[in-house]
Amino acid sequence: MANKQRQTAQKLTDDKVDRQALGEMLIQIGTYLETGAPPTGLLPLSDILKDLGETEQD
């Protein structure tokens, strides 16, 4: 599941924004904010944001 999330983040970085993928990511972030814990099998939000930041620097 973590790989899928990284792939989605990479796709959003490289390609034109896919509304469905963006929607899924926003739902996951919303779930994290409501519960205080990442959905089962997903990386913590801090790791996701760190990965996105590293991708932008490349």
FIKOLZA-1660 file (N, C-alpha, C; in steps of 0.1 Angstrom, whole numbers, plus 5000, padded with zeros to 4 digits):
% residues 58
   i   px   py   pz ch aa at
   1 5008 4988 5000  A  M  N
   1 5000 5000 5000  A  M CA
   1 5009 5013 5000  A  M  C
   2 5020 5012 5007  A  A  N
   2 5029 5024 5008  A  A CA
   2 5034 5027 4994  A  A  C
   3 5038 5016 4987  A  N  N
   3 5043 5018 4973  A  N CA
   3 5033 5025 4964  A  N  C
   4 5020 5021 4966  A  K  N
   4 5009 5027 4958  A  K CA
   4 5008 5041 4961  A  K  C
   5 5009 5045 4973  A  Q  N
   5 5008 5059 4977  A  Q CA
   5 5020 5067 4971  A  Q  C
   6 5032 5061 4972  A  R  N
   6 5043 5068 4966  A  R CA
   6 5041 5070 4951  A  R  C
   7 5036 5059 4944  A  Q  N
   7 5034 5060 4930  A  Q CA
   7 5024 5071 4927  A  Q  C
   8 5013 5072 4935  A  T  N
   8 5003 5082 4933  A  T CA
   8 5009 5096 4934  A  T  C
   9 5017 5098 4945  A  A  N
   9 5024 5111 4947  A  A CA
   9 5033 5114 4935  A  A  C
  10 5040 5104 4930  A  Q  N
  10 5049 5107 4919  A  Q CA
  10 5042 5110 4907  A  Q  C
  11 5031 5103 4905  A  K  N
  11 5022 5106 4893  A  K CA
  11 5017 5120 4893  A  K  C
  12 5013 5124 4905  A  L  N
  12 5007 5138 4907  A  L CA
  12 5018 5148 4904  A  L  C
  13 5031 5145 4907  A  T  N
  13 5042 5154 4905  A  T CA
  13 5046 5155 4890  A  T  C
  14 5046 5143 4884  A  D  N
  14 5051 5142 4870  A  D CA
  14 5040 5145 4859  A  D  C
  15 5028 5141 4862  A  D  N
  15 5018 5142 4851  A  D CA
  15 5008 5153 4855  A  D  C
  16 5000 5156 4845  A  K  N
  16 4988 5165 4847  A  K CA
  16 4980 5159 4858  A  K  C
  17 4975 5167 4867  A  V  N
  17 4968 5162 4879  A  V CA
  17 4956 5154 4875  A  V  C
  18 4956 5141 4880  A  D  N
  18 4945 5132 4878  A  D CA
  18 4935 5135 4889  A  D  C
  19 4923 5139 4886  A  R  N
  19 4914 5143 4897  A  R CA
  19 4910 5132 4906  A  R  C
  20 4909 5120 4901  A  Q  N
  20 4906 5108 4909  A  Q CA
  20 4917 5105 4919  A  Q  C
  21 4929 5105 4914  A  A  N
  21 4941 5103 4923  A  A CA
  21 4942 5114 4933  A  A  C
  22 4940 5126 4929  A  L  N
  22 4941 5137 4939  A  L CA
  22 4930 5136 4949  A  L  C
  23 4918 5132 4945  A  G  N
  23 4907 5130 4954  A  G CA
  23 4910 5120 4964  A  G  C
  24 4916 5108 4960  A  E  N
  24 4919 5097 4969  A  E CA
  24 4930 5102 4979  A  E  C
  25 4939 5110 4975  A  M  N
  25 4950 5114 4984  A  M CA
  25 4944 5124 4994  A  M  C
  26 4935 5133 4990  A  L  N
  26 4929 5142 4999  A  L CA
  26 4920 5135 5009  A  L  C
  27 4913 5125 5005  A  I  N
  27 4905 5117 5014  A  I CA
  27 4914 5110 5025  A  I  C
  28 4926 5105 5020  A  Q  N
  28 4935 5099 5030  A  Q CA
  28 4941 5109 5039  A  Q  C
  29 4944 5121 5035  A  I  N
  29 4949 5131 5043  A  I CA
  29 4938 5135 5053  A  I  C
  30 4926 5137 5048  A  G  N
  30 4914 5140 5057  A  G CA
  30 4912 5130 5068  A  G  C
  31 4913 5117 5064  A  T  N
  31 4912 5106 5074  A  T CA
  31 4923 5107 5085  A  T  C
  32 4935 5110 5080  A  Y  N
  32 4946 5112 5090  A  Y CA
  32 4944 5123 5099  A  Y  C
  33 4939 5134 5094  A  L  N
  33 4936 5146 5103  A  L CA
  33 4925 5143 5113  A  L  C
  34 4915 5136 5108  A  E  N
  34 4904 5133 5117  A  E CA
  34 4907 5123 5128  A  E  C
  35 4915 5113 5125  A  T  N
  35 4918 5102 5134  A  T CA
  35 4931 5104 5142  A  T  C
  36 4940 5112 5136  A  G  N
  36 4953 5113 5142  A  G CA
  36 4963 5102 5139  A  G  C
  37 4958 5092 5131  A  A  N
  37 4966 5081 5127  A  A CA
  37 4964 5078 5113  A  A  C
  38 4975 5074 5106  A  P  N
  38 4974 5071 5092  A  P CA
  38 4965 5059 5090  A  P  C
  39 4957 5058 5078  A  P  N
  39 4949 5046 5076  A  P CA
  39 4958 5034 5075  A  P  C
  40 4953 5023 5079  A  T  N
  40 4961 5010 5080  A  T CA
  40 4969 5008 5067  A  T  C
  41 4981 5005 5069  A  G  N
  41 4990 5002 5058  A  G CA
  41 4996 5014 5050  A  G  C
  42 4993 5026 5055  A  L  N
  42 4999 5038 5048  A  L CA
  42 5009 5044 5057  A  L  C
  43 5018 5052 5050  A  L  N
  43 5028 5059 5057  A  L CA
  43 5022 5071 5065  A  L  C
  44 5029 5075 5076  A  P  N
  44 5025 5087 5083  A  P CA
  44 5026 5099 5073  A  P  C
  45 5017 5108 5076  A  L  N
  45 5017 5120 5067  A  L CA
  45 5030 5127 5066  A  L  C
  46 5037 5128 5077  A  S  N
  46 5051 5134 5077  A  S CA
  46 5060 5128 5067  A  S  C
  47 5059 5114 5066  A  D  N
  47 5068 5107 5056  A  D CA
  47 5063 5110 5042  A  D  C
  48 5050 5111 5040  A  I  N
  48 5045 5114 5027  A  I CA
  48 5050 5128 5022  A  I  C
  49 5049 5138 5031  A  L  N
  49 5053 5151 5028  A  L CA
  49 5068 5152 5026  A  L  C
  50 5075 5145 5034  A  K  N
  50 5090 5144 5032  A  K CA
  50 5093 5139 5018  A  K  C
  51 5087 5128 5014  A  D  N
  51 5089 5122 5001  A  D CA
  51 5086 5131 4990  A  D  C
  52 5075 5139 4992  A  L  N
  52 5071 5148 4981  A  L CA
  52 5082 5159 4980  A  L  C
  53 5087 5164 4992  A  G  N
  53 5097 5174 4992  A  G CA
  53 5110 5170 4985  A  G  C
  54 5114 5157 4988  A  E  N
  54 5126 5152 4982  A  E CA
  54 5124 5151 4967  A  E  C
  55 5112 5147 4962  A  T  N
  55 5109 5146 4948  A  T CA
  55 5111 5159 4941  A  T  C
  56 5106 5170 4947  A  E  N
  56 5106 5183 4941  A  E CA
  56 5121 5188 4940  A  E  C
  57 5129 5184 4949  A  Q  N
  57 5143 5188 4949  A  Q CA
  57 5151 5181 4938  A  Q  C
  58 5147 5169 4934  A  D  N
  58 5154 5161 4923  A  D CA
  58 5154 5168 4910  A  D  C
% end
